[in-house]
Every structure is written in structure tokens, then in C-alpha cells.
Amino acid sequence: METLKIPIYFRPKEEGTFDEEVHFNVAGSVDECIAVHGRGVPMKMMLVDPEDKCLDFGNTEVNSNTIKVVQVINKSKATAITNFGLTEYFPKIEETDSLEIPSRSTFTSGGSHFTDAIRIYPSKNIKIGPDKSVKLSVKFSPICRINPFTEK
């Protein structure tokens, strides 16, 4: 008798209890029914220290680095696989073939220089178990003069 392992991934899009049946037809004659149960739970990711909501990088010289470490905890009942980053939340400046130096307003408008100056490590596919935390390094590396960030 030959066995085959078939992974079944449960990724609910909403909260709630899910009960499904998966039917397997083996060799065209044997029908096997597998009951699958799962519960979608809310994702509760938060900063361990609420003070880290606003990071002050102080005066950082152009082409140098300032790094701050923040800790994020998963208060969900399920393991979370998540990404941390900024670029999807801020618009990028259209890329051109021009060699012109961008205007001062380009540097301070929340465009590409803002998102190019801040990086988060690690940032992709971070696995955090329930009630577990991960330390993230937030690196500020300005490539030009940037006006102070202000919360709106």
C-alpha cells in the first residue's frame, strides 16, 4: 500500500469557525471524506513598548546611519507570518531618465527619499508564535537633508 501526504493549508479571511469536508477519489473507485475544522482568530500584533510608536532618530548626518530597536509581540492565539515595511504605505516618485537633482519639495513630500531613508530588518516572512515577540531594527539612513517627520 502506497501513502501520500497532502498538505492542507488553513488561511481564513475572517473570524469564525470553519467546518469543511475534503473528498478524495482514490483510483476512481474509493471515495474518502476528510473532515477539516478550524477557527479564524483576530490578528493582534502590538509593540511591547508603546513608547516605540514614535521613534526619534535625532540629528543623523547624510550618508550615515542611526538604528533603533523595537520589539513587536503577537497577542493572537495563532502563529503569525507577517511582513514589516513602509514602501507600500507611501507613494513613490515617478522614476525618470533625468539626471536633474530633485527639488527640495521632492525630498520632503513623503516621496521616494523618505522611504529610501528608512528600512526595517528583518522585514519579510517573519514567523511569530502566540505570545512570542521579535526584535526589529529600524535603520534611518538619509541620503539627503530631510525635514523633521511630523505625525498628522
N, C-alpha and C positions, 0 to 999 in steps of 0.2 A: 504494500500500500504506500502510495506516494503522498507526501504532505506539502502544502503550500501555505506560506504565511502571507496574508494580505493585510497591510496596514489600513486602519480606518481612522481618519483624522476628524476630530470634532472641533469645529470653529464656529460657534454660534454668533449670529449677527445681533442678537438681542438677548435680554434677560429672560429666564424662564426654564421650565422643564421640558425636555425633548425625549420622546419615545418613538423610535422608528424600527422598522423591520428591513433587513437586508436579505434579499433572496439570491441564492446561488444555485445555478443549474449545473450539475456535475454530469459530464459525459452525455448530456442530452436526455437523461432519464431520471436522475436523482435530484430532487429539489430540496435544498437545505435552507431553512429560515433562521436567521440570527437576529435576536432582539438586541437593540442598541439603546442605551439610556444615557442621558447626560443632562447637565444643568448649566445654563449660561449665567454667569455671575458678573456683577459690575466690576469694571477695572478701577482700582483705587491706587494710583501712583501719587506719591507726595514727597516733598522734601523732608528729610529728617529734621533739619533746622530751618524753620520758616524764615529766619533772617536771610537765608540764601536766595530768597525771591529776588532781591536786588543786590547784584554784585558790584562793588566799587573797585575798578581796576586802577584807580588813581591816575597819576600822570605817567603814561607809558610812552617812551620815545618811539618815533617812527622807526620801523625795521627792528624793533626789539620785542620781547615777549613779557607778558605778565600772566601767570597761571593761578587760578583759584580752583579749589576742590570742593565739590558739593556732593552730598550723599542723598540718593533717592531710594525710597523704600516702597515695596509692593505690599499694600494692605489688603489686597484681594485674596480670595480663597483659592485662586488658581495661579499657576505659573504664568508669567507674562513674558512674551518675546516682543521687544519693542525697539524703536529707533529714537535717537535723540539728535536733533539738528535744528537749524534755523532757516535754511535756504528755502524751504517750501512755504514759509510764512511771510517772506518778504519778496517783493518784486525785484527782478534783476534788470539792470540797464541793458538795453539792446546792444548787442555786440556789433561793432562796425570795423571796417578795414582802416579807418582813420588813425593816424598816429598823433592826432591832436591831444593835448593834455585836457582832460575833462574840466569843466568849470567847477568853481568852489561849491555851487549848489548841488552838483552831482555827488560830491563827496559826503554831503550832509543830508541828503534827501532820503536815506534809507535804501539806497541802491546797492550796487554790487560791492562797493568798497566796505560798506557796513558788514555785509555777510561774508566778505572775504577776510575781514579782520578777526572774526570770532569762529572758533572751532571747538567742538565738544568731542572728547575721547573717553572711552570708546563711544561710538555713535551708531553702529549698525548691529542688528540682530542680538540685542542684549537679552539674555535669559535671566529672569529674576523670579525666584520661587516665592511662595506665600510667606509673608513676614520676613523676607530677606531684603537686603539692601545692596546697592552698588555705588561705588565712588566714581564720580565723573570729573574729569579735568576740563575746565573751561579755559581755553587759551585765547588771549587777546593779543593780536599781532598787527598793529596798524601799519598800513603801507603808505599812508599819507596822513596829514593832520585831519582829525575828526572832531567835530564839536561834541560837547558832553551829551550823553544819551539822557533823555528825559522820558518819564513814563507819562503816557497820555490817557 
